[in-house]
Amino acid sequence: MAGGKTSGENKMDGRLEKSIRALTGLALVLIVAGCAAAPPVPEDNFYRLQAIYAGTATSGKLLPGTVEVDRFVADGLTSERPIVYSDSGNPNQVKAYHYHFWIKPPTVMLRDELVSFLRAAQVADRIVTPEMRAQPNCVLTGRIKHLEQVLEEKGSRTLIEVELGLRRPRDGKILYLNSFRAENDAGGCHRWRRCRFPEHGAQHHIFRLPRGVGRYLTS
């Protein structure tokens, strides 16, 4: 028939259409399979650091009057919310996790935990922060030197090092200045799951202020 397709041409068109459909279907299958095989996007994880006072309240106030606890200070990565880690084989190289964060900046988080700890221990008549705009008898300052996870060949450990200073604001006299360093074995866990102040470090040694400090505050 003039201008029409022959039976051979019709068969070829049919085969071509089937081939296109088959290729399209195969492409869709591959796309779906590729999407299914793609790794899920990691979720952000947030952690708190707790300093829990497990002892009994001190008999008599160690520091009479009002103690103001300033926001801690820290440098570089240590001051930021992403959790810092290093490798024991290369301790001078420090990195930060992309999906693991403290719930607050460490400078605020440690200050708040120290306030809660000192109040629970009842070491002074009043424990306040600068927001209270009180007239403190002394000011407690802290500097975070290390707050990180150290990865090892078999497991990891946590490392914290803090310097604390107690100052009398009326004349600037330094009443107490000391540093502490504590490490806590995290076992075979390479990720920060729940972080706590090392009990035998922060809960005891860091707050072991000399009782003789009290007489400087009232003199």
C-alpha positions in Angstrom: 0.0 0.0 0.0 1.4 3.4 -1.1 2.8 5.5 1.8 2.1 2.7 4.3 4.4 0.6 6.2 5.2 -2.9 5.2 4.7 -5.8 7.6 8.4 -6.0 8.2 8.5 -2.3 9.2 5.6 -2.8 11.6 7.4 -5.7 13.2 10.5 -3.6 13.6 8.6 -0.8 15.2 7.0 -3.2 17.6 10.3 -4.6 18.6 11.8 -1.2 19.0 8.9 -0.1 21.2 9.3 -3.3 23.3 13.1 -2.6 23.6 12.5 1.0 24.7 10.0 -0.2 27.3 12.3 -2.9 28.5 15.2 -0.4 28.8 13.0 2.1 30.6 11.9 -0.5 33.0 15.4 -1.6 33.6 16.5 2.0 34.2 13.8 2.5 36.8 14.8 -0.7 38.5 18.4 0.4 38.6 17.5 3.8 40.0 15.3 2.3 42.7 18.0 -0.2 43.6 20.6 2.6 43.7 18.5 4.7 46.0 17.9 1.7 48.3 21.6 0.9 48.4 22.6 4.6 49.3 23.7 4.9 53.0 21.3 6.9 55.2 22.2 10.4 56.1 23.7 10.3 59.7 21.6 11.9 62.4 23.0 14.5 64.7 23.6 13.2 68.2 23.7 15.4 71.3 25.3 14.6 74.7 25.4 16.1 78.2 28.2 16.0 80.7 27.2 15.4 84.3 29.0 16.1 87.6 27.0 14.2 90.2 27.8 14.8 93.8 27.6 11.4 95.5 28.9 12.5 98.9 27.3 14.2 101.9 27.1 17.9 102.4 30.0 19.5 104.1 29.7 20.2 107.8 29.9 23.9 108.0 30.3 26.2 105.0 33.7 25.9 103.4 33.3 29.3 101.8 31.1 31.7 103.8 29.1 34.3 101.8 28.4 34.3 98.1 30.5 32.5 95.5 30.1 33.5 91.9 31.0 30.9 89.2 32.1 32.5 85.9 31.6 31.0 82.5 34.6 28.8 81.7 37.1 29.7 79.0 38.6 27.5 76.4 40.6 27.9 73.1 39.8 26.7 69.6 37.9 23.5 69.1 37.6 22.8 72.8 35.3 25.8 73.2 32.9 24.6 70.5 29.9 22.2 70.6 31.3 19.4 68.2 33.0 16.8 70.3 36.7 16.7 70.0 38.8 13.6 69.5 42.4 12.6 68.9 44.4 9.5 68.2 46.8 8.1 70.8 49.3 7.5 68.1 49.2 11.2 67.0 48.1 13.2 70.1 49.1 16.6 68.5 46.4 16.2 65.8 42.9 17.0 67.0 39.7 16.7 65.1 36.0 17.2 65.7 33.1 14.9 65.0 30.6 16.0 62.4 27.5 14.4 63.9 28.3 14.4 67.7 27.7 17.5 69.7 27.5 18.7 73.3 24.1 20.1 74.2 25.7 23.3 75.2 29.1 24.9 74.5 31.6 23.2 76.9 32.4 26.6 78.6 28.7 26.9 79.6 28.1 23.2 80.3 31.0 22.8 82.7 30.1 26.0 84.5 26.5 24.9 85.0 27.6 21.5 86.2 30.1 23.1 88.6 27.3 25.3 90.0 25.0 22.3 90.6 27.9 20.3 92.2 28.9 23.1 94.6 25.2 23.7 95.6 24.7 20.0 96.3 27.9 19.9 98.4 26.8 23.1 100.2 30.3 24.5 100.2 29.0 28.1 100.5 26.0 30.1 101.6 25.1 31.0 98.0 26.4 29.8 94.7 25.5 32.1 91.8 26.3 33.0 88.2 27.1 36.5 86.9 23.5 36.8 85.6 22.4 37.2 89.2 24.4 40.5 89.5 25.2 39.7 93.1 28.1 41.1 95.0 30.2 38.0 95.6 32.7 37.4 98.3 34.8 35.4 95.8 34.7 34.5 92.2 35.6 31.0 90.8 36.9 30.8 87.3 37.7 27.8 85.2 39.8 27.1 82.1 39.3 24.0 80.0 42.6 22.6 78.8 41.4 19.3 77.4 37.9 17.8 76.9 38.2 15.1 74.3 38.0 11.4 73.4 41.3 9.6 72.7 41.0 6.8 70.2 43.3 3.8 70.8 44.0 0.6 69.0 41.5 -1.3 71.2 38.9 1.1 72.5 39.1 4.7 73.7 39.3 6.8 76.8 38.0 10.2 77.8 40.3 13.0 78.9 39.5 16.1 80.8 41.9 18.7 82.2 40.6 21.9 83.9 42.3 24.7 85.8 40.3 26.4 88.6 41.1 29.6 90.3 39.4 31.3 93.3 39.7 35.1 93.5 38.6 37.7 96.0 37.1 40.6 93.9 37.6 43.4 96.4 41.4 43.4 96.0 42.0 40.8 93.3 43.8 38.4 95.7 44.2 34.8 94.3 43.0 32.5 97.1 43.3 29.2 95.2 44.8 28.1 91.8 45.1 24.5 90.8 44.7 22.1 87.8 43.5 18.6 87.6 43.6 16.0 84.9 41.5 12.9 84.8 41.1 10.1 82.4 38.3 7.6 82.1 38.5 4.3 80.2 35.6 4.1 77.7 36.3 0.4 76.9 35.7 -0.7 73.3 33.3 2.0 72.5 34.6 4.4 69.8 31.6 6.7 69.9 30.5 9.1 72.7 27.2 7.6 74.0 26.8 9.1 77.5 29.5 11.2 78.9 30.1 11.8 82.6 32.7 13.6 84.5 35.2 11.0 85.7 33.9 10.3 89.2 37.3 10.0 90.9 38.6 13.1 89.3 36.0 15.9 89.0 33.7 14.9 91.9 36.5 14.9 94.5 39.9 16.3 93.5 38.7 19.3 91.4 36.7 20.7 94.3 39.1 20.0 97.1 39.5 23.6 98.1 41.7 24.2 101.2 39.5 24.9 104.2 41.8 27.7 105.1 40.5 29.7 102.2 37.4 30.7 104.2 39.4 32.9 106.6 40.6 35.0 103.7 37.1 35.8 102.7 36.1 37.2 106.0 39.4 39.0 106.9 
